[in-house]
Amino acid sequence: QVQLVESGRGLVQPGGSLRLSCAASRNIVSINAMGWYRQAPEKERELVARITNGGSTNYADSVKGRFTISRDNAKNTVYLQMNSLKSEDTAVYYCNAHLWAPRADYWGQGTQVTVSS
């Protein structure tokens, strides 16, 4: 079992920045991959960024060059730094922990990010 607690929700103007945090209840080195997903109204949940316990990262094309995922193993926390925010980034952002064996996915409660002037 992994409990995930997100923080950093907020309202920001277009072009602004925001950092989301996800604190895990266990050592994240033991978690194969941690990621951020988002879901906008009337849209499906989509992967935003993911980082493996080996440090490999991948991003959705829509956020490449603007968002950065990172991890602090000592704090069991994963971050999503979001820069140059656009209105289309408005969504509920969810933290995810993915285990390969046995296969399992754990989710945080979600945090609202609104980009609006």
N, C-alpha and C positions, 0 to 999 in steps of 0.2 A: 504494500500500500504506500501511496505517496500523496500527501496533502500539499496543495499548491495555493499560495496566497499572493494575489497580484496587488500592486499599488501603483499610483501615478496617474490616475484618471484625471481628465481635465478638459477644459475648453481653451482652445488656442486659435489664434488668428492664422490665416494662410501665410505660409512662409516661416512660421514659427517652429519651435522645437519642444519636444516633450520626451521624458524618459520613463519607461515602464520598468517595474521590478517584479520579479517572481521569486518568492522564497519557498524552498522545498523543505519538507519535513525530514528528509534523509539526505545522506551524502550524495551529491549530484554526480560524483565521479562514477558511482555505481549505476547511473541512469544512462542508457545508450545514447539517447538524443533528447534534447529539450528544445522546444520551439514556441513560436508565437503564431497564433492564427487570428483571423478576424472575421466578423460577420456583420455585414451591413444590412439594413432593413430590406426584406424581401430578396435577399441574396443568400447563396450557400456559403458556408464557412470555408475559408481559403487559407492556405499556408502563406504566412508572411516571411518568416525566417526560421531557420533551424540551425542548431549547433550540436555536434556530436561530442561524446566524452573525449574524443581524440582531438577536438578543436576544429574540425572541418565545418564549414558553414555553407548554407545555400539560401538564396533569397528569391522571392517572387520578382519577376521582371519589373513590375510596377513600382517596386521600392528600391531597386538596386541603385547604389550611389547616394541614397538619401537615408536609409535605415542601416543601423549596425547592431548586430546581436553579439553579446559577450557574456562571459560567465566568471563568477568569483567562487572558486571551489571552497575557499576557506569560509565563505558566508553561505554556501549552498544556495546561491542566488544567481539568476539569469536576468540580464537587462536587455531592453530594446531601446536604443537611442534613435529617436525619430527627428530628422531635420527636414527643412523645406517642406513642411506639411501642406497638403492640398485638401480641398473639401472632400475629394473622393477617398481620403484616408479615414473619414468619419465612419466609425464602426465600434462594436464591442470587441475588445481584444482579449483573447484567451491564451493562457499559458498551458503548455502541454508537456507531459513527460512520457516518453516512449521507451518501452522495454522490449528487447527482441526475444528473450527466452526466460520464462514463458512470455508470449506476446501479450502486452498490456498497454493501455493508454490511460493516463490520468489527466484531469482537467481542472483548472482553476475556475473560480466563480465568474470570471469575466470582469473587465473594467472598461468603462465608456470613454472613448476619445472622440471629441467633437471639434472639427476644424471649421470655423466660421468667423466671418467678420461682423 
